[in-house]
C-alpha cells in the first residue's frame, strides 16, 4: 500500500486535473481539494485516503464515459 504522502500527492494531482480540464465535474465535487472532510479533528488514514482517491477516479471515468456517449 502507498504511503500517505504518495496518496495525498495523487489526490492533489487528480483534483487539479479535474479543476483545470473538467470544471463542470469539479463544481459537482462541492469541496475544496485541500479539505477532504469538514469534521473537526478527523481521523484520516491510508484507507480513507485510498477510498477517496478511488472515488475521484470513478467520478472522472464516469464523466469521460458520459461525454463519449454524446
Secondary structure, DSSP 8 states (H G I E B T S, - for coil): ---HHHHHHHHHHHHHHHHHH-HHHHHHH-S-TT-S--STT----HHHHHHHHHHHHHHHHHHHHHHHH-
